[in-house]
Amino acid sequence: MIRRNQIPPGIAIQPFLMPTKIAAAQGKDIHMLGEARLQIIVGTIQVVTEAEFLVVDQLVVLVLLGTPWIDRKVLGIDPKGRRVDLQFDP
């Protein structure tokens, strides 16, 4: 998910073809505006990859990477070492 105000100029927000609902951890519905495909830069070596984001008006953080992206890209997480090992397609 990404806040609408974080979408770069010129990036289109595609409306959903069917009504879509999602709830926050507290159970409140999150109003979704659509989705956007964005390039993101990850890590200190600045790997560029793409991800699809649900666009919302309100979000506690600027961007939230969901489990589909994490399942595809994250090999391991070491919270004590503050390290995330990622896998990218060549």
Stockholm file with secondary structure:
# STOCKHOLM 1.0

chainA/1-90         MIRRNQIPPGIAIQPFLMPTKIAAAQGKDIHMLGEARLQIIVGTIQVVTEAEFLVVDQLVVLVLLGTPWIDRKVLGIDPKGRRVDLQFDP
#=GR chainA/1-90 SS CEEGGGSCTTCCCBCCSSCCCEECTTSCEECEEEEEEEEEEETTTTEEEEEEEEEESCCSSSBCCCHHHHHHHEEEEETTTTEEEECCCC
#=GC SS_cons        CEEGGGSCTTCCCBCCSSCCCEECTTSCEECEEEEEEEEEEETTTTEEEEEEEEEESCCSSSBCCCHHHHHHHEEEEETTTTEEEECCCC
//
